Amino acid sequence: MKNLIKRSIFVLKNYGLKLFLIKAVKWPINRINLLKQKLKENRARKKSQEVIQKLKQFNSNNPKETFDFSWNFYSGFIRPMQIKEEFVELLKIFQELNPQYIMEIGTANGGTLFCFCKLARNDATIISIDLPEGPFGGGYPEWKIPIYQAFTKENQKLYLLREDSHKQETLEKVKEILNGNQLDFLFIDGDHSYEGVKKDFEMYSPLVRKGGIIAFHDIVFGPPEYAGEVVKFWEEIKNKFFYKEFIKNKKQIGCGIGIVFM
Ligand SMILES: C[S@@+](CC[C@H](N)C(=O)[O-])C[C@H]1O[C@@H](n2cnc3c(N)ncnc32)[C@H](O)[C@@H]1O
């Protein structure tokens, strides 16, 4: 209760009455959704062999179809934390780039990772970094590893690093996996604090090749516990590059995807 009051005061002070009221209305809904998600997870966990089979079988090179599958699969078991119209635009650019070396920071339920694997070339190397119980999404438990491995196609290699992206050892592991190659595509959707997103960019952007792409999620101002302060960092760097923004609605709160071309 003390924590709740503290957080309410923090939001009121720093983000104003409008966001506070939105959060107050959304809080019980979010709690119920969390409970529903746990129930879905338990159901899917019991059927994990069937789940793996179905994930392996899915095959499409259509971004919308791939997104819809990830959204609806077992009523939201791997649902991406994205706005469909924005993420589908990113997926179209991803397909045009035809990347071989791909990395995602922040995987959570796995929906974005699923889309990247299914729409990537058959010989792609894909790296996911996600901190167990990390902020802004909570990571994923160990029992989901075989389920996420079932996202891959034919000769793809998927490395699931359940680590803190900000640690030097994690960067070293990524370099070891890349074995002298450079990333074609990097999706930054991990620690959404200003310092967190800045550090991910500073640590991993040097691994992206010239002509490659870095995408950020949550470039629109929103509730601090979801959108963090990505917007602040995004506004600081976007003009240093050729960039694009995908924002479904100018008045929306949070989400939005920004990409920079290296
Ligand atoms: C918003 S979620 C990712 C959502 C996912 N990309 C999607 O759209 O469905 C953010 C994730 O980043 C992870 N995370 C937060 N801080 C991190 C860090 N320092 N290193 C690695 N992962 C981190 C959290 O554990 C969480 O699962």
The ligand as an SDF file (V2000), in Angstrom:
LIG
                    3D

 27 29  0  0  0  0  0  0  0  0999 V2000
    9.1700   -4.4650  -23.3290 C   0  0  0  0  0  0  0  0  0  0  0  0
    9.8780   -6.0100  -23.0300 S   0  0  0  0  0  0  0  0  0  0  0  0
   10.2840   -6.6300  -24.6180 C   0  0  0  0  0  0  0  0  0  0  0  0
    9.0630   -6.8150  -25.4510 C   0  0  0  0  0  0  0  0  0  0  0  0
    9.2120   -7.5710  -26.7350 C   0  0  0  0  0  0  0  0  0  0  0  0
   10.2640   -7.0280  -27.5750 N   0  0  0  0  0  0  0  0  0  0  0  0
    7.8910   -7.4910  -27.4550 C   0  0  0  0  0  0  0  0  0  0  0  0
    7.6520   -6.4870  -28.1450 O   0  0  0  0  0  0  0  0  0  0  0  0
    7.0630   -8.3820  -27.2680 O   0  0  0  0  0  0  0  0  0  0  0  0
   11.4200   -5.5620  -22.3420 C   0  0  0  0  0  0  0  0  0  0  0  0
   12.2840   -6.7310  -21.9270 C   0  0  0  0  0  0  0  0  0  0  0  0
   13.5980   -6.2240  -21.7040 O   0  0  0  0  0  0  0  0  0  0  0  0
   14.1920   -6.9640  -20.6750 C   0  0  0  0  0  0  0  0  0  0  0  0
   15.2760   -6.1630  -20.0730 N   0  0  0  0  0  0  0  0  0  0  0  0
   15.1780   -5.0770  -19.2830 C   0  0  0  0  0  0  0  0  0  0  0  0
   16.3990   -4.6420  -18.9160 N   0  0  0  0  0  0  0  0  0  0  0  0
   17.2890   -5.4730  -19.5100 C   0  0  0  0  0  0  0  0  0  0  0  0
   18.6960   -5.5640  -19.5280 C   0  0  0  0  0  0  0  0  0  0  0  0
   19.4830   -4.6950  -18.8580 N   0  0  0  0  0  0  0  0  0  0  0  0
   19.2740   -6.5620  -20.2320 N   0  0  0  0  0  0  0  0  0  0  0  0
   18.5300   -7.4450  -20.9250 C   0  0  0  0  0  0  0  0  0  0  0  0
   17.1840   -7.4090  -20.9490 N   0  0  0  0  0  0  0  0  0  0  0  0
   16.5770   -6.4410  -20.2590 C   0  0  0  0  0  0  0  0  0  0  0  0
   13.0610   -7.2850  -19.7100 C   0  0  0  0  0  0  0  0  0  0  0  0
   13.3670   -8.4560  -18.9920 O   0  0  0  0  0  0  0  0  0  0  0  0
   11.8700   -7.4290  -20.6400 C   0  0  0  0  0  0  0  0  0  0  0  0
   11.5610   -8.7700  -20.8740 O   0  0  0  0  0  0  0  0  0  0  0  0
  1  2  1  0
  2  3  1  0
  2 10  1  0
  3  4  1  0
  4  5  1  0
  5  6  1  0
  5  7  1  0
  7  8  2  0
  7  9  1  0
 10 11  1  0
 11 12  1  0
 11 26  1  0
 12 13  1  0
 13 14  1  0
 13 24  1  0
 14 15  1  0
 14 23  1  0
 15 16  2  0
 16 17  1  0
 17 18  1  0
 17 23  2  0
 18 19  1  0
 18 20  2  0
 20 21  1  0
 21 22  2  0
 22 23  1  0
 24 25  1  0
 24 26  1  0
 26 27  1  0
M  CHG  2   2   1   9  -1
M  END
$$$$
